[in-house]
Amino acid sequence: MYNTPFISSNINFEAEPNGICFDNNYCLTSERNTAILSELIPIYPNQTQITRELKDTSYFINYVLKTGDYSLAKERKYKISHIAECISQIISFGNCQNNCCVYISIYHKNAFVFVKRISDPIFSNVFKFSTAEDFLYHIQSVFEALNLNNSNDKIFVLGSIDTESQIVRLLKIYFLNVAVEHNFNFSGEYSV
């Protein structure tokens, strides 16, 4: 089982044919094969597996939902998607040509962090946070683990966040290049 939050464009799926899991509910694979996910992570009887091809890539996103949530969404004709299905939309925000860019999508008390260096993705993770300080700790950990530069590398904060929030204020204290798009809406939703 692969249990790392890092992804890279240098993934050799021929040598590592299964895939990469970022947590116990989310994997990236090179082929549409529902058996792969169950080999990589435990799927419990109260969970439903969803597999979809990521737009404009050769990868498949595989994730699980609680069966009750999935059934309710299907019954009510809700549209759902995993945040990772919106990566191309997320990284289209801002100008990231010559350095590292950290894209952070916030929804309630959850954050999706995606880091790319020039055009290569180097990190992806989802985390929950309870306070602005907790959020800052996670972002500082990413910068430290990837040896990013607080002064030069850019942070783009997207989603349900106010430009004057405590999170944004803390980010602007510790990082020099912070841009906020608080009205960013995703269009990557799929019917179940």
VEXFI-647654 format. One record per residue (C-alpha): residue number from 0; residue in one letter; x, y, z. Coordinates in nm, 3 decimals. Example, Ala and Ser with C-alpha at 12.3 -4.5 7.8 and 13.67 -1.06 7.14 Angstrom:
<sites>
0_A_1.230_-0.450_0.780
1_S_1.367_-0.106_0.714
</sites>
This chain:
<sites>
0_M_0.000_0.000_0.000
1_Y_0.123_0.350_-0.082
2_N_0.054_0.582_0.206
3_T_0.222_0.907_0.108
4_P_0.076_1.253_0.054
5_F_0.327_1.330_-0.223
6_I_0.256_1.301_-0.592
7_S_0.491_1.364_-0.878
8_S_0.475_1.379_-1.253
9_N_0.758_1.125_-1.242
10_I_0.527_0.847_-1.121
11_N_0.610_0.535_-1.317
12_F_0.286_0.341_-1.315
13_E_0.445_0.062_-1.517
14_A_0.684_-0.007_-1.231
15_E_0.419_0.078_-0.968
16_P_0.098_-0.033_-1.142
17_N_-0.146_0.002_-0.855
18_G_-0.156_0.366_-0.761
19_I_-0.093_0.613_-0.486
20_C_-0.317_0.678_-0.187
21_F_-0.320_1.012_-0.012
22_D_-0.536_0.901_0.280
23_N_-0.771_0.614_0.361
24_N_-1.040_0.746_0.127
25_Y_-0.862_0.885_-0.180
26_C_-0.627_0.725_-0.437
27_L_-0.490_0.812_-0.778
28_T_-0.451_0.522_-1.022
29_S_-0.337_0.472_-1.378
30_E_-0.627_0.260_-1.488
31_R_-0.998_0.218_-1.428
32_N_-1.004_-0.093_-1.220
33_T_-1.227_-0.094_-0.916
34_A_-1.031_-0.384_-0.766
35_I_-0.721_-0.164_-0.739
36_L_-0.874_0.061_-0.475
37_S_-0.969_-0.230_-0.252
38_E_-0.607_-0.354_-0.280
39_L_-0.473_-0.016_-0.169
40_I_-0.712_0.085_0.108
41_P_-0.975_-0.087_0.320
42_I_-1.330_-0.043_0.190
43_Y_-1.581_-0.113_0.462
44_P_-1.932_-0.253_0.412
45_N_-2.085_0.088_0.491
46_Q_-1.886_0.258_0.211
47_T_-1.943_0.299_-0.163
48_Q_-1.649_0.329_-0.403
49_I_-1.650_0.593_-0.677
50_T_-1.405_0.586_-0.969
51_R_-1.386_0.856_-1.236
52_E_-1.129_0.968_-1.490
53_L_-0.970_1.301_-1.406
54_K_-1.036_1.547_-1.685
55_D_-0.742_1.624_-1.913
56_T_-0.521_1.354_-1.755
57_S_-0.456_0.983_-1.788
58_Y_-0.533_0.924_-1.419
59_F_-0.837_0.801_-1.233
60_I_-0.959_0.934_-0.901
61_N_-1.086_0.666_-0.666
62_Y_-1.257_0.751_-0.341
63_V_-1.517_0.621_-0.101
64_L_-1.825_0.773_0.057
65_K_-2.046_0.644_0.331
66_T_-2.313_0.437_0.157
67_G_-2.590_0.631_0.333
68_D_-2.450_0.963_0.205
69_Y_-2.409_0.820_-0.144
70_S_-2.764_0.682_-0.146
71_L_-2.910_1.011_-0.022
72_A_-2.716_1.208_-0.286
73_K_-2.838_0.972_-0.557
74_E_-3.198_0.983_-0.432
75_R_-3.200_1.364_-0.423
76_K_-3.007_1.391_-0.752
77_Y_-2.728_1.586_-0.586
78_K_-2.403_1.643_-0.767
79_I_-2.085_1.540_-0.589
80_S_-1.716_1.533_-0.663
81_H_-1.390_1.488_-0.481
82_I_-1.192_1.809_-0.457
83_A_-0.906_1.643_-0.646
84_E_-1.132_1.624_-0.952
85_C_-1.107_2.003_-0.970
86_I_-0.727_2.027_-0.976
87_S_-0.710_2.173_-1.327
88_Q_-0.962_2.439_-1.229
89_I_-0.776_2.515_-0.905
90_I_-0.435_2.556_-1.068
91_S_-0.575_2.778_-1.343
92_F_-0.606_3.052_-1.081
93_G_-0.317_3.294_-1.060
94_N_0.008_3.318_-1.248
95_C_0.250_3.041_-1.155
96_Q_0.526_3.035_-1.414
97_N_0.870_3.031_-1.257
98_N_0.840_2.916_-0.898
99_C_0.640_2.698_-0.661
100_C_0.276_2.769_-0.607
101_V_0.067_2.642_-0.320
102_Y_-0.305_2.620_-0.394
103_I_-0.529_2.594_-0.090
104_S_-0.899_2.534_-0.129
105_I_-1.099_2.585_0.191
106_Y_-1.448_2.455_0.251
107_H_-1.582_2.483_0.605
108_K_-1.306_2.339_0.827
109_N_-1.142_2.133_0.550
110_A_-0.851_2.231_0.328
111_F_-0.721_2.078_0.009
112_V_-0.356_2.168_-0.055
113_F_-0.197_2.119_-0.395
114_V_0.162_2.227_-0.468
115_K_0.325_2.248_-0.806
116_R_0.678_2.346_-0.900
117_I_0.672_2.513_-1.241
118_S_0.445_2.257_-1.413
119_D_0.507_1.949_-1.198
120_P_0.273_1.858_-0.914
121_I_0.480_1.774_-0.606
122_F_0.229_1.753_-0.321
123_S_-0.139_1.696_-0.259
124_N_-0.325_1.647_0.067
125_V_-0.656_1.708_0.241
126_F_-0.669_1.804_0.607
127_K_-0.919_1.918_0.865
128_F_-0.847_2.209_1.095
129_S_-1.024_2.361_1.391
130_T_-0.857_2.703_1.431
131_A_-0.666_2.950_1.219
132_E_-0.352_2.858_1.411
133_D_-0.411_2.489_1.338
134_F_-0.449_2.575_0.968
135_L_-0.126_2.778_0.973
136_Y_0.058_2.488_1.137
137_H_-0.042_2.256_0.849
138_I_0.068_2.506_0.584
139_Q_0.399_2.576_0.757
140_S_0.457_2.200_0.777
141_V_0.406_2.171_0.401
142_F_0.652_2.455_0.338
143_E_0.909_2.297_0.568
144_A_0.869_1.942_0.429
145_L_0.902_2.062_0.068
146_N_1.172_2.318_0.144
147_L_0.959_2.600_0.002
148_N_1.046_2.966_0.043
149_N_0.812_3.184_0.255
150_S_0.924_3.495_0.068
151_N_0.926_3.381_-0.295
152_D_0.676_3.098_-0.338
153_K_0.313_3.192_-0.394
154_I_0.004_3.090_-0.199
155_F_-0.338_3.103_-0.362
156_V_-0.628_3.065_-0.118
157_L_-0.957_2.970_-0.280
158_G_-1.305_2.893_-0.153
159_S_-1.528_2.998_0.130
160_I_-1.302_3.246_0.305
161_D_-1.312_3.619_0.372
162_T_-1.009_3.824_0.269
163_E_-1.002_3.971_0.621
164_S_-1.034_3.640_0.806
165_Q_-0.793_3.531_1.079
166_I_-0.658_3.260_0.843
167_V_-0.568_3.514_0.575
168_R_-0.421_3.756_0.830
169_L_-0.193_3.482_0.969
170_L_-0.089_3.368_0.621
171_K_0.006_3.724_0.528
172_I_0.220_3.755_0.843
173_Y_0.422_3.440_0.767
174_F_0.421_3.442_0.385
175_L_0.486_3.733_0.150
176_N_0.294_3.621_-0.162
177_V_-0.066_3.544_-0.064
178_A_-0.359_3.591_-0.301
179_V_-0.721_3.522_-0.202
180_E_-1.015_3.438_-0.426
181_H_-1.307_3.408_-0.186
182_N_-1.577_3.363_-0.452
183_F_-1.409_3.073_-0.630
184_N_-1.671_2.814_-0.734
185_F_-1.597_2.468_-0.860
186_S_-1.761_2.330_-1.171
187_G_-1.636_1.973_-1.136
188_E_-1.952_1.822_-0.994
189_Y_-2.089_1.495_-1.125
190_S_-2.430_1.337_-1.088
191_V_-2.433_1.018_-0.885
</sites>
